[in-house]
Amino acid sequence: MITAVARRELRKAMNQQHITRRSVLTTNVGAAHTACGIATAPTTAPAPLSAAPRDDPDLALLEHRYGGRIGVRAPDTGSGATMSLQGRERFLTASTAKLPLAAAVLDRATTGMTVADLCDASLTVSHNTATNLPLGLLGGPTVVTAFAPGLDDATTRFHRNEPQLNVSTGPDDERDTPTPAAIVESVRAVPLGGGLQPAGREWLTTSLVANTTGDATIRAGVPAGWLIGDRTGTGAQGERNDVGIVLPPDRAPLVSPSTPTRPTRSPRSATPPSRRRQRSRYGGSSVNSRHITLGKERSWDT
């Protein structure tokens, strides 16, 4: 029963979004991985990161101009340098939750490509049913919360399915929230570390690079020729998130800024900046400060 439903939903996702088949993605993106030096197993340990980096004044200025609340953590895995702003404050995870959710599912899935294909649809087109089906097989959000400490993330909490996890009652609502510092550790542990077996790590990284929802965020601010693997998220209150990896052609990977934002005024009354972006000193990763306001709940969510 589950297999039949999963196949039907995946086929619907591919038809609606014109998704390229996995064999094509693996061929094209796999070649790009090789060009950027991403192997199926880590070859050297990433540089240690600063435990408590100071808040970056340029990012603080961007936050002031934007009029919201921005949390950023952006480490360079080669040098260990890190830029941060409110890196240990909680923000609503929204659909960036699909990244650790998929990692937890792939950690359990030893056979059956249908489950992995659902994770692929969840990551590349943010399909909510493709997220909820394997999450149900896994045992629900609490299982992912228990899995997160294995990714060096003892902070992130998971409580609800899609699309309910995109809704927050306010800053004191800790349901489905990470901190930028915590979610960055999860990203480092999965595509760039030993958080998954090589096959699961390669599958997850390929899906992140094939993501179709992030063209206006981190991808918009990096130099030409750099490869991005990311997962975006939008909250019902105007939050806008992005987290992932940046793969330069001639240097160690970067973990792209975990950039959850929380508006301090109503998204309906705000006049959002059209394309304000702050280029990072770590290779041009960007923070996009546009407001996105969701309408009624959808089965497709970014």
C-alpha positions in Angstrom: 0.0 0.0 0.0 2.7 2.5 1.0 4.8 1.6 -2.1 1.9 2.2 -4.4 1.0 5.5 -2.8 4.7 6.6 -2.9 5.1 5.8 -6.5 1.9 7.6 -7.5 2.8 10.7 -5.5 6.3 10.8 -7.0 5.0 10.4 -10.5 2.6 13.3 -9.9 5.5 15.4 -8.6 7.6 14.7 -11.6 4.7 15.4 -14.0 3.7 18.7 -12.4 7.2 20.1 -12.1 8.8 18.5 -15.2 11.5 16.9 -13.0 14.4 15.2 -14.8 14.8 11.6 -14.1 17.3 10.5 -11.4 19.5 8.8 -13.9 20.0 12.1 -15.7 20.6 14.0 -12.5 23.1 11.6 -11.3 25.1 11.8 -14.6 25.1 15.6 -14.9 25.4 16.5 -11.2 27.8 13.7 -10.4 30.2 15.1 -13.0 29.9 18.5 -11.4 30.7 16.9 -8.0 33.8 15.4 -9.4 34.9 18.7 -10.8 34.5 20.3 -7.4 36.4 17.6 -5.6 33.4 16.1 -3.7 34.2 12.4 -3.2 31.9 9.7 -1.9 33.8 9.6 1.3 35.6 12.4 3.2 39.3 12.5 2.6 40.4 15.1 5.2 38.8 16.4 8.4 37.1 19.8 8.1 38.9 22.6 9.9 37.5 23.2 13.4 35.1 26.1 13.6 35.0 28.9 16.1 32.7 28.0 19.0 31.2 31.4 19.5 32.0 33.8 16.6 31.2 37.4 17.1 28.2 38.9 15.3 29.2 40.3 11.9 28.5 44.1 11.7 27.7 44.0 8.0 25.0 41.4 8.6 23.7 43.5 11.5 23.5 46.5 9.1 21.6 44.3 6.6 19.2 43.3 9.4 18.6 46.9 10.3 17.8 47.8 6.7 15.5 44.8 6.3 13.5 45.5 9.4 13.3 41.9 10.5 15.3 39.4 12.5 18.1 37.5 10.7 20.1 34.5 11.9 23.2 33.5 10.0 26.0 31.0 10.4 28.4 30.6 7.5 31.5 28.5 8.0 34.5 28.0 5.7 35.4 24.3 6.1 38.9 25.0 4.8 40.1 27.7 7.1 37.5 27.3 9.9 36.6 31.0 9.6 32.9 31.7 10.4 30.6 34.6 10.0 27.6 34.8 12.2 24.6 36.8 13.4 22.3 35.5 16.1 23.7 32.1 15.4 22.4 30.6 18.6 18.9 32.1 18.5 16.0 29.8 17.5 14.1 30.4 14.2 11.3 28.5 12.6 12.8 25.8 10.4 10.1 25.8 7.7 11.0 23.6 4.7 14.7 23.6 5.5 13.5 20.8 7.8 13.4 18.6 4.7 17.2 18.3 4.7 17.6 16.6 8.1 14.3 14.7 7.6 15.7 13.2 4.4 19.0 12.4 6.1 17.2 10.5 8.9 15.2 8.5 6.3 18.2 7.7 4.2 20.0 6.6 7.3 17.4 4.0 7.9 16.7 3.0 4.2 19.1 0.2 3.2 16.9 -1.1 0.3 14.2 0.2 -1.9 14.9 3.2 -4.2 11.3 4.3 -3.9 11.9 5.8 -0.4 15.1 7.6 -1.7 13.1 8.9 -4.7 10.6 10.4 -2.3 13.4 12.1 -0.4 14.6 13.4 -3.8 11.2 14.9 -4.6 11.1 16.4 -1.1 14.5 18.1 -1.5 14.4 19.1 -5.2 10.9 20.5 -5.5 9.8 20.7 -1.8 6.9 18.3 -2.3 5.2 17.9 1.1 3.6 14.5 0.5 6.9 13.2 -0.6 8.2 14.4 2.8 5.4 13.1 5.0 5.2 9.6 3.6 8.7 8.5 4.5 8.5 10.5 7.7 5.5 8.3 8.7 7.5 5.1 7.8 10.3 6.4 9.9 8.1 6.8 13.0 7.3 10.6 13.0 9.1 13.8 13.8 10.3 12.7 17.2 12.5 10.1 15.6 14.2 12.8 13.6 14.7 14.9 16.8 16.4 11.8 18.3 18.5 11.4 15.1 19.8 15.0 15.0 22.4 14.6 17.9 24.2 12.1 15.7 24.7 14.9 13.2 26.3 17.1 16.0 23.0 18.9 16.4 21.5 18.6 19.9 19.3 21.7 19.5 17.0 21.3 16.5 13.5 20.0 17.3 10.9 18.4 15.1 7.2 18.2 16.1 4.9 18.4 13.1 4.5 17.3 9.5 4.3 19.5 6.4 2.7 22.0 6.0 1.9 22.6 9.7 5.6 23.0 10.6 5.7 26.2 8.6 3.5 28.0 11.2 4.7 29.6 14.4 2.8 31.3 17.1 5.7 33.7 17.9 9.3 33.9 19.1 8.6 31.7 22.2 7.2 28.9 20.1 10.1 26.3 20.0 8.3 23.7 17.9 10.2 22.8 14.7 13.0 25.3 15.4 16.8 25.0 15.0 19.4 27.7 15.6 21.6 28.7 12.6 24.6 27.3 14.5 22.9 23.9 15.0 21.5 23.4 11.5 25.0 24.2 10.1 26.4 21.3 12.0 23.8 19.0 10.5 24.8 20.2 7.0 28.5 19.7 7.7 27.9 16.2 9.0 25.8 14.9 6.1 27.1 16.1 2.7 30.7 16.8 3.9 31.2 14.5 6.8 30.4 11.0 8.1 26.8 11.5 9.1 25.5 9.0 6.5 26.9 6.0 4.7 28.6 7.0 1.3 25.6 5.9 -0.8 23.1 7.9 1.2 25.5 10.9 1.4 26.0 11.0 -2.4 22.2 10.7 -3.0 21.4 13.5 -0.6 24.1 15.8 -2.0 23.0 15.2 -5.6 19.4 16.1 -4.6 20.6 19.3 -2.8 22.5 20.4 -6.0 19.4 19.6 -8.1 17.1 21.7 -5.9 14.8 23.9 -8.0 13.6 26.3 -5.3 16.8 28.3 -4.4 17.6 30.3 -7.5 16.8 33.6 -5.9 18.6 33.0 -2.6 22.1 31.7 -2.0 22.6 30.7 -5.7 22.0 34.3 -6.8 25.0 35.7 -5.0 27.9 33.3 -5.7 30.4 33.6 -8.6 29.8 31.9 -11.9 31.0 28.3 -12.0 30.4 27.6 -8.3 28.1 24.7 -7.5 25.4 25.1 -4.8 23.4 22.5 -3.0 20.7 24.0 -0.8 17.3 23.6 0.8 15.0 26.6 1.1 12.0 27.2 3.4 9.3 29.8 3.8 7.1 30.3 6.9 3.5 31.4 7.1 4.5 34.6 9.0 7.0 35.8 6.3 10.1 33.8 7.3 12.6 33.0 4.5 15.3 30.4 5.0 18.1 28.8 3.1 20.8 26.3 4.1 23.2 24.1 2.2 26.7 23.8 0.8 28.8 25.9 -1.6 31.2 24.0 -3.8 33.9 26.3 -5.3 36.0 24.8 -8.1 39.4 25.6 -6.5 39.0 25.5 -2.7 37.4 23.7 0.2 33.6 23.6 0.4 31.7 26.2 2.3 28.6 25.6 4.3 26.2 28.2 2.8 24.7 30.6 5.3 21.9 29.2 7.4 19.8 32.3 7.0 16.4 32.1 8.8 14.6 35.4 9.0 11.8 36.4 11.2 9.8 39.6 10.4 9.3 42.1 13.2 6.4 43.7 11.4 3.4 42.3 9.5 4.4 41.0 6.0 1.3 42.5 4.6 2.2 46.0 5.7 5.9 45.7 5.0 7.5 47.1 1.8 10.1 44.4 1.0 13.4 45.3 -0.6 13.3 43.9 -4.1 16.8 42.4 -4.4 18.9 43.5 -1.4 21.7 41.0 -0.9 24.8 41.1 1.3 27.8 39.4 -0.2 29.8 37.4 2.3 33.5 37.7 2.7 33.6 34.0 2.3 33.4 33.5 -1.4 30.3 35.5 -2.2 27.5 33.5 -0.4 24.5 35.8 -0.1 21.6 36.6 2.2 18.5 37.5 0.3 16.2 39.7 2.3 12.9 39.5 0.4 9.7 38.9 2.3 7.7 35.9 1.1 4.1 35.6 2.4 2.3 32.3 2.0 -1.3 32.1 1.2 -3.4 29.1 2.2 -1.6 25.8 2.9 -0.4 24.0 -0.2 1.0 20.6 -1.0 3.9 22.3 -2.6 6.0 24.5 -0.4 9.5 26.0 -0.7 
